[in-house]
């Protein structure tokens, strides 16, 4: 068994914000402590005891717990597998956190890294804590090939969440070359490919998105993990929609609805019906689109989710010149937003534009709200709405005799469309 003392010391020291010079004082030199932390030397038990005492942690130095490593590792991995494949995130994370004080974990390097890696993966789930991913970064040089792949996936996702898209995409491209050389188990590889597919979708590389998510879908279908199957159908449907293959998109949504109807996953109806409404709207079938959007609104519970349905309804009524319908759903949308939370800023930009156009047409206010929307959505690389509102703004500026400014926004829209192509 390879002991974990160096990693444990480094992570505990950095968790507490203690400098190497402070921890080493009176025990050893700073350079010697650095070698210990990087597993470049085997210190005496006396030095280890003094360091652990200063860090106020208990580590078994006199007991060989190596025979328990495989058993504990398997327990941790089983909890993660169940959480990933069944979406039982919260309970699983609490179960894994109990191992933080396990003496076998603190002693074994392999087990310690497994635990941190598992907690970091839980941290990527909704409501998770990303601190463990940061802690793995402190000992990244100690990771083996498979764990480096796991770390890279999570790092790419984290960078994307922080809107550092160039860095996220670079890591994603690195992963494509590494996956074929790994020995990561099938269930985890399916999850990794699903995450990669979702990221590629966000980067508008829809072919890559479909390829990766189809890989995940094959595994989930073979082992009948229904919630993950529904998620895969959703992403593939979205990717086909963005490629303007509407009948293919609808096929995948309908497959997902069929699964949801046969299970207790009713919470997916709102999202699925909203996406199906989008397809019928794009196909010009107004009544069918409205039917699905209204159904979607009725199934949804969270305000943010309901607002997506509201916006979809506003857009359909607007596309068909129905100002009464637009105003009715504008009022419903405004009523759902009861505070000034930044969480709903994107919807407020949408609503301001439609308000200034439909409630009382005001060219100056409309142009101002369109400019703010273009700037806002462009800052988040939301190409769809940046393009839509840039074109709308260009038309309004031209209508008001501002030809130079109008040309600038037409050019912006053309640039975005060339990125899509």
LUMDRENMI-406613 format. One record per residue (C-alpha): residue number from 1; chain; x, y, z; residue in three letters. Coordinates in steps of 0.25 Angstrom, whole numbers, always signed. Example, Ala and Ser with C-alpha at 12.3 -4.5 7.8 and 13.67 -1.06 7.14 Angstrom:
REM residues 2
(1,A,(+49,-18,+31),ala)
(2,A,(+55,-4,+29),ser)
REM end
This chain:
REM residues 421
(1,A,(+0,+0,+0),unk)
(2,A,(+5,+14,-4),unk)
(3,A,(+3,+23,+8),unk)
(4,A,(-4,+36,+7),unk)
(5,A,(+3,+45,+18),unk)
(6,A,(+8,+55,+8),unk)
(7,A,(-5,+57,+1),unk)
(8,A,(-12,+58,+14),unk)
(9,A,(-3,+68,+20),unk)
(10,A,(-3,+77,+8),unk)
(11,A,(-18,+77,+6),unk)
(12,A,(-20,+79,+21),unk)
(13,A,(-10,+90,+22),unk)
(14,A,(-17,+97,+10),unk)
(15,A,(-31,+95,+15),unk)
(16,A,(-26,+103,+28),unk)
(17,A,(-19,+113,+20),unk)
(18,A,(-6,+110,+27),unk)
(19,A,(+7,+114,+20),unk)
(20,A,(+18,+103,+19),unk)
(21,A,(+28,+112,+27),unk)
(22,A,(+18,+112,+39),unk)
(23,A,(+15,+97,+38),unk)
(24,A,(+30,+94,+37),unk)
(25,A,(+34,+103,+49),unk)
(26,A,(+42,+95,+60),unk)
(27,A,(+39,+82,+53),unk)
(28,A,(+47,+82,+39),unk)
(29,A,(+52,+91,+28),unk)
(30,A,(+42,+97,+18),unk)
(31,A,(+49,+89,+7),unk)
(32,A,(+48,+76,+15),unk)
(33,A,(+33,+79,+17),unk)
(34,A,(+31,+81,+2),unk)
(35,A,(+37,+68,-1),unk)
(36,A,(+28,+61,+9),unk)
(37,A,(+16,+68,+3),unk)
(38,A,(+20,+64,-11),unk)
(39,A,(+23,+49,-7),unk)
(40,A,(+38,+51,-10),unk)
(41,A,(+43,+46,+3),unk)
(42,A,(+38,+36,+14),unk)
(43,A,(+39,+44,+27),unk)
(44,A,(+41,+38,+41),unk)
(45,A,(+29,+35,+50),unk)
(46,A,(+33,+46,+60),unk)
(47,A,(+33,+57,+49),unk)
(48,A,(+19,+52,+44),unk)
(49,A,(+14,+52,+58),unk)
(50,A,(+18,+66,+61),unk)
(51,A,(+12,+71,+47),unk)
(52,A,(-1,+64,+50),unk)
(53,A,(-2,+69,+64),unk)
(54,A,(+0,+83,+59),unk)
(55,A,(-11,+81,+48),unk)
(56,A,(-19,+75,+59),unk)
(57,A,(-23,+62,+52),unk)
(58,A,(-22,+48,+56),unk)
(59,A,(-15,+38,+46),unk)
(60,A,(-12,+23,+50),unk)
(61,A,(+3,+22,+48),unk)
(62,A,(+5,+8,+55),unk)
(63,A,(-6,+0,+49),unk)
(64,A,(-6,-7,+35),unk)
(65,A,(-20,-5,+30),unk)
(66,A,(-16,-9,+15),unk)
(67,A,(-25,-21,+15),unk)
(68,A,(-37,-12,+17),unk)
(69,A,(-34,-2,+5),unk)
(70,A,(-41,-10,-6),unk)
(71,A,(-54,-12,+3),unk)
(72,A,(-55,+3,+6),unk)
(73,A,(-52,+7,-8),unk)
(74,A,(-63,-2,-13),unk)
(75,A,(-73,+4,-3),unk)
(76,A,(-70,+18,-8),unk)
(77,A,(-70,+15,-22),unk)
(78,A,(-84,+7,-21),unk)
(79,A,(-90,+19,-14),unk)
(80,A,(-85,+28,-26),unk)
(81,A,(-90,+19,-36),unk)
(82,A,(-104,+18,-30),unk)
(83,A,(-104,+33,-29),unk)
(84,A,(-100,+36,-43),unk)
(85,A,(-109,+25,-50),unk)
(86,A,(-121,+28,-41),unk)
(87,A,(-120,+43,-39),unk)
(88,A,(-121,+41,-24),unk)
(89,A,(-110,+51,-21),unk)
(90,A,(-112,+57,-7),unk)
(91,A,(-113,+45,+1),unk)
(92,A,(-101,+39,-6),unk)
(93,A,(-92,+51,-3),unk)
(94,A,(-95,+50,+11),unk)
(95,A,(-92,+35,+12),unk)
(96,A,(-78,+38,+5),unk)
(97,A,(-75,+50,+14),unk)
(98,A,(-75,+40,+26),unk)
(99,A,(-62,+34,+20),unk)
(100,A,(-54,+47,+22),unk)
(101,A,(-50,+42,+36),unk)
(102,A,(-48,+28,+33),unk)
(103,A,(-34,+23,+37),unk)
(104,A,(-33,+14,+25),unk)
(105,A,(-35,+26,+16),unk)
(106,A,(-25,+35,+23),unk)
(107,A,(-15,+25,+22),unk)
(108,A,(-16,+20,+8),unk)
(109,A,(-12,+29,-4),unk)
(110,A,(-21,+22,-14),unk)
(111,A,(-33,+22,-5),unk)
(112,A,(-31,+37,-1),unk)
(113,A,(-31,+41,-16),unk)
(114,A,(-43,+32,-19),unk)
(115,A,(-51,+39,-7),unk)
(116,A,(-47,+53,-12),unk)
(117,A,(-50,+50,-26),unk)
(118,A,(-64,+44,-22),unk)
(119,A,(-67,+56,-14),unk)
(120,A,(-63,+65,-25),unk)
(121,A,(-72,+58,-34),unk)
(122,A,(-83,+60,-24),unk)
(123,A,(-79,+75,-24),unk)
(124,A,(-83,+76,-39),unk)
(125,A,(-97,+71,-36),unk)
(126,A,(-108,+82,-33),unk)
(127,A,(-106,+88,-20),unk)
(128,A,(-92,+82,-19),unk)
(129,A,(-79,+88,-13),unk)
(130,A,(-68,+90,-23),unk)
(131,A,(-57,+91,-11),unk)
(132,A,(-53,+77,-13),unk)
(133,A,(-49,+79,-28),unk)
(134,A,(-41,+91,-23),unk)
(135,A,(-34,+81,-13),unk)
(136,A,(-31,+71,-24),unk)
(137,A,(-24,+82,-32),unk)
(138,A,(-14,+83,-20),unk)
(139,A,(-10,+69,-22),unk)
(140,A,(-12,+68,-37),unk)
(141,A,(+2,+63,-40),unk)
(142,A,(-1,+51,-31),unk)
(143,A,(-13,+46,-40),unk)
(144,A,(-12,+34,-49),unk)
(145,A,(-16,+34,-63),unk)
(146,A,(-31,+30,-61),unk)
(147,A,(-32,+40,-49),unk)
(148,A,(-26,+51,-58),unk)
(149,A,(-38,+48,-68),unk)
(150,A,(-48,+50,-57),unk)
(151,A,(-41,+62,-52),unk)
(152,A,(-41,+68,-66),unk)
(153,A,(-56,+66,-68),unk)
(154,A,(-60,+72,-56),unk)
(155,A,(-50,+84,-58),unk)
(156,A,(-56,+86,-72),unk)
(157,A,(-70,+87,-66),unk)
(158,A,(-66,+96,-55),unk)
(159,A,(-59,+106,-65),unk)
(160,A,(-71,+106,-73),unk)
(161,A,(-80,+109,-61),unk)
(162,A,(-70,+121,-58),unk)
(163,A,(-72,+125,-72),unk)
(164,A,(-58,+122,-76),unk)
(165,A,(-62,+116,-89),unk)
(166,A,(-48,+115,-96),unk)
(167,A,(-42,+108,-85),unk)
(168,A,(-53,+98,-83),unk)
(169,A,(-53,+95,-98),unk)
(170,A,(-38,+93,-98),unk)
(171,A,(-40,+82,-87),unk)
(172,A,(-51,+76,-95),unk)
(173,A,(-43,+74,-107),unk)
(174,A,(-32,+68,-99),unk)
(175,A,(-41,+58,-93),unk)
(176,A,(-45,+53,-107),unk)
(177,A,(-31,+48,-109),unk)
(178,A,(-30,+42,-95),unk)
(179,A,(-43,+34,-94),unk)
(180,A,(-39,+22,-102),unk)
(181,A,(-26,+19,-94),unk)
(182,A,(-34,+19,-80),unk)
(183,A,(-39,+8,-72),unk)
(184,A,(-51,+15,-66),unk)
(185,A,(-63,+6,-64),unk)
(186,A,(-74,+6,-74),unk)
(187,A,(-84,+12,-65),unk)
(188,A,(-75,+24,-62),unk)
(189,A,(-71,+25,-76),unk)
(190,A,(-85,+27,-80),unk)
(191,A,(-87,+38,-70),unk)
(192,A,(-74,+45,-75),unk)
(193,A,(-78,+44,-89),unk)
(194,A,(-92,+50,-85),unk)
(195,A,(-85,+62,-78),unk)
(196,A,(-76,+64,-91),unk)
(197,A,(-88,+63,-100),unk)
(198,A,(-96,+74,-91),unk)
(199,A,(-83,+83,-92),unk)
(200,A,(-82,+81,-107),unk)
(201,A,(-96,+85,-108),unk)
(202,A,(-93,+98,-101),unk)
(203,A,(-82,+100,-110),unk)
(204,A,(-91,+98,-122),unk)
(205,A,(-83,+86,-127),unk)
(206,A,(-96,+78,-129),unk)
(207,A,(-90,+66,-136),unk)
(208,A,(-80,+64,-125),unk)
(209,A,(-92,+66,-115),unk)
(210,A,(-100,+55,-122),unk)
(211,A,(-89,+45,-123),unk)
(212,A,(-85,+46,-108),unk)
(213,A,(-99,+46,-103),unk)
(214,A,(-103,+34,-112),unk)
(215,A,(-91,+26,-106),unk)
(216,A,(-97,+29,-92),unk)
(217,A,(-111,+26,-97),unk)
(218,A,(-106,+12,-101),unk)
(219,A,(-101,+9,-87),unk)
(220,A,(-113,+15,-80),unk)
(221,A,(-123,+7,-89),unk)
(222,A,(-116,-6,-88),unk)
(223,A,(-117,-5,-72),unk)
(224,A,(-130,+2,-72),unk)
(225,A,(-127,+15,-64),unk)
(226,A,(-139,+22,-69),unk)
(227,A,(-136,+36,-63),unk)
(228,A,(-123,+36,-71),unk)
(229,A,(-130,+31,-83),unk)
(230,A,(-140,+43,-83),unk)
(231,A,(-128,+52,-81),unk)
(232,A,(-121,+47,-93),unk)
(233,A,(-133,+48,-102),unk)
(234,A,(-135,+62,-98),unk)
(235,A,(-121,+66,-101),unk)
(236,A,(-121,+59,-114),unk)
(237,A,(-134,+65,-118),unk)
(238,A,(-129,+79,-115),unk)
(239,A,(-116,+76,-123),unk)
(240,A,(-125,+72,-135),unk)
(241,A,(-134,+84,-133),unk)
(242,A,(-122,+93,-134),unk)
(243,A,(-117,+86,-147),unk)
(244,A,(-132,+89,-152),unk)
(245,A,(-135,+74,-153),unk)
(246,A,(-148,+76,-147),unk)
(247,A,(-154,+62,-149),unk)
(248,A,(-142,+55,-143),unk)
(249,A,(-143,+65,-131),unk)
(250,A,(-158,+62,-129),unk)
(251,A,(-155,+47,-130),unk)
(252,A,(-146,+47,-118),unk)
(253,A,(-155,+56,-110),unk)
(254,A,(-167,+46,-113),unk)
(255,A,(-158,+35,-108),unk)
(256,A,(-155,+42,-95),unk)
(257,A,(-170,+45,-93),unk)
(258,A,(-173,+30,-95),unk)
(259,A,(-163,+27,-84),unk)
(260,A,(-168,+37,-75),unk)
(261,A,(-183,+33,-77),unk)
(262,A,(-179,+19,-73),unk)
(263,A,(-172,+23,-60),unk)
(264,A,(-173,+33,-49),unk)
(265,A,(-164,+43,-55),unk)
(266,A,(-175,+53,-57),unk)
(267,A,(-166,+65,-54),unk)
(268,A,(-160,+64,-68),unk)
(269,A,(-173,+67,-75),unk)
(270,A,(-171,+82,-74),unk)
(271,A,(-158,+82,-80),unk)
(272,A,(-162,+72,-91),unk)
(273,A,(-175,+79,-95),unk)
(274,A,(-167,+92,-95),unk)
(275,A,(-157,+86,-105),unk)
(276,A,(-168,+80,-114),unk)
(277,A,(-175,+93,-114),unk)
(278,A,(-163,+99,-119),unk)
(279,A,(-162,+89,-131),unk)
(280,A,(-177,+92,-135),unk)
(281,A,(-174,+106,-134),unk)
(282,A,(-163,+105,-144),unk)
(283,A,(-171,+97,-153),unk)
(284,A,(-182,+108,-153),unk)
(285,A,(-192,+100,-146),unk)
(286,A,(-197,+111,-136),unk)
(287,A,(-209,+104,-129),unk)
(288,A,(-201,+91,-126),unk)
(289,A,(-189,+100,-121),unk)
(290,A,(-198,+107,-112),unk)
(291,A,(-205,+95,-107),unk)
(292,A,(-191,+89,-103),unk)
(293,A,(-186,+102,-97),unk)
(294,A,(-198,+103,-88),unk)
(295,A,(-197,+89,-84),unk)
(296,A,(-183,+91,-81),unk)
(297,A,(-186,+103,-72),unk)
(298,A,(-196,+95,-64),unk)
(299,A,(-187,+84,-61),unk)
(300,A,(-175,+93,-56),unk)
(301,A,(-173,+97,-42),unk)
(302,A,(-160,+105,-41),unk)
(303,A,(-162,+120,-45),unk)
(304,A,(-150,+120,-54),unk)
(305,A,(-155,+108,-61),unk)
(306,A,(-169,+114,-63),unk)
(307,A,(-163,+126,-69),unk)
(308,A,(-157,+118,-80),unk)
(309,A,(-171,+114,-84),unk)
(310,A,(-176,+128,-82),unk)
(311,A,(-165,+133,-92),unk)
(312,A,(-168,+122,-102),unk)
(313,A,(-183,+126,-102),unk)
(314,A,(-180,+141,-103),unk)
(315,A,(-171,+138,-115),unk)
(316,A,(-182,+129,-122),unk)
(317,A,(-192,+140,-120),unk)
(318,A,(-182,+150,-125),unk)
(319,A,(-179,+142,-138),unk)
(320,A,(-194,+142,-141),unk)
(321,A,(-196,+156,-138),unk)
(322,A,(-205,+154,-127),unk)
(323,A,(-203,+166,-118),unk)
(324,A,(-214,+162,-108),unk)
(325,A,(-207,+148,-105),unk)
(326,A,(-193,+155,-104),unk)
(327,A,(-198,+165,-93),unk)
(328,A,(-206,+154,-86),unk)
(329,A,(-194,+145,-84),unk)
(330,A,(-185,+157,-81),unk)
(331,A,(-194,+160,-69),unk)
(332,A,(-193,+146,-64),unk)
(333,A,(-178,+146,-66),unk)
(334,A,(-176,+159,-58),unk)
(335,A,(-185,+154,-47),unk)
(336,A,(-176,+142,-45),unk)
(337,A,(-164,+151,-43),unk)
(338,A,(-166,+156,-29),unk)
(339,A,(-152,+162,-26),unk)
(340,A,(-140,+168,-32),unk)
(341,A,(-132,+155,-32),unk)
(342,A,(-122,+154,-43),unk)
(343,A,(-126,+140,-45),unk)
(344,A,(-137,+146,-54),unk)
(345,A,(-129,+157,-62),unk)
(346,A,(-130,+149,-75),unk)
(347,A,(-145,+149,-75),unk)
(348,A,(-146,+163,-71),unk)
(349,A,(-138,+167,-83),unk)
(350,A,(-148,+159,-92),unk)
(351,A,(-160,+165,-85),unk)
(352,A,(-155,+179,-86),unk)
(353,A,(-154,+177,-102),unk)
(354,A,(-168,+172,-104),unk)
(355,A,(-174,+182,-94),unk)
(356,A,(-168,+193,-102),unk)
(357,A,(-173,+188,-115),unk)
(358,A,(-186,+182,-111),unk)
(359,A,(-192,+190,-99),unk)
(360,A,(-189,+203,-105),unk)
(361,A,(-179,+204,-116),unk)
(362,A,(-168,+213,-112),unk)
(363,A,(-156,+214,-122),unk)
(364,A,(-146,+220,-113),unk)
(365,A,(-149,+210,-101),unk)
(366,A,(-150,+198,-111),unk)
(367,A,(-136,+202,-117),unk)
(368,A,(-130,+204,-103),unk)
(369,A,(-136,+190,-98),unk)
(370,A,(-131,+183,-110),unk)
(371,A,(-117,+189,-109),unk)
(372,A,(-117,+184,-94),unk)
(373,A,(-122,+171,-98),unk)
(374,A,(-111,+169,-109),unk)
(375,A,(-100,+173,-99),unk)
(376,A,(-105,+164,-88),unk)
(377,A,(-107,+151,-97),unk)
(378,A,(-94,+153,-104),unk)
(379,A,(-87,+154,-91),unk)
(380,A,(-92,+140,-88),unk)
(381,A,(-89,+135,-102),unk)
(382,A,(-104,+132,-104),unk)
(383,A,(-104,+133,-119),unk)
(384,A,(-118,+130,-121),unk)
(385,A,(-124,+142,-114),unk)
(386,A,(-112,+151,-118),unk)
(387,A,(-114,+148,-133),unk)
(388,A,(-130,+150,-131),unk)
(389,A,(-129,+163,-124),unk)
(390,A,(-117,+168,-133),unk)
(391,A,(-126,+166,-145),unk)
(392,A,(-138,+173,-138),unk)
(393,A,(-129,+184,-134),unk)
(394,A,(-124,+186,-148),unk)
(395,A,(-138,+187,-154),unk)
(396,A,(-142,+197,-143),unk)
(397,A,(-130,+206,-145),unk)
(398,A,(-132,+206,-160),unk)
(399,A,(-146,+209,-159),unk)
(400,A,(-142,+221,-150),unk)
(401,A,(-132,+226,-161),unk)
(402,A,(-119,+221,-153),unk)
(403,A,(-113,+214,-164),unk)
(404,A,(-99,+213,-160),unk)
(405,A,(-103,+207,-146),unk)
(406,A,(-112,+198,-153),unk)
(407,A,(-101,+192,-162),unk)
(408,A,(-93,+189,-150),unk)
(409,A,(-104,+181,-144),unk)
(410,A,(-107,+174,-157),unk)
(411,A,(-92,+170,-158),unk)
(412,A,(-92,+165,-143),unk)
(413,A,(-104,+156,-147),unk)
(414,A,(-96,+151,-159),unk)
(415,A,(-84,+148,-151),unk)
(416,A,(-92,+140,-141),unk)
(417,A,(-99,+132,-152),unk)
(418,A,(-85,+129,-159),unk)
(419,A,(-81,+123,-145),unk)
(420,A,(-93,+114,-145),unk)
(421,A,(-90,+109,-159),unk)
REM end
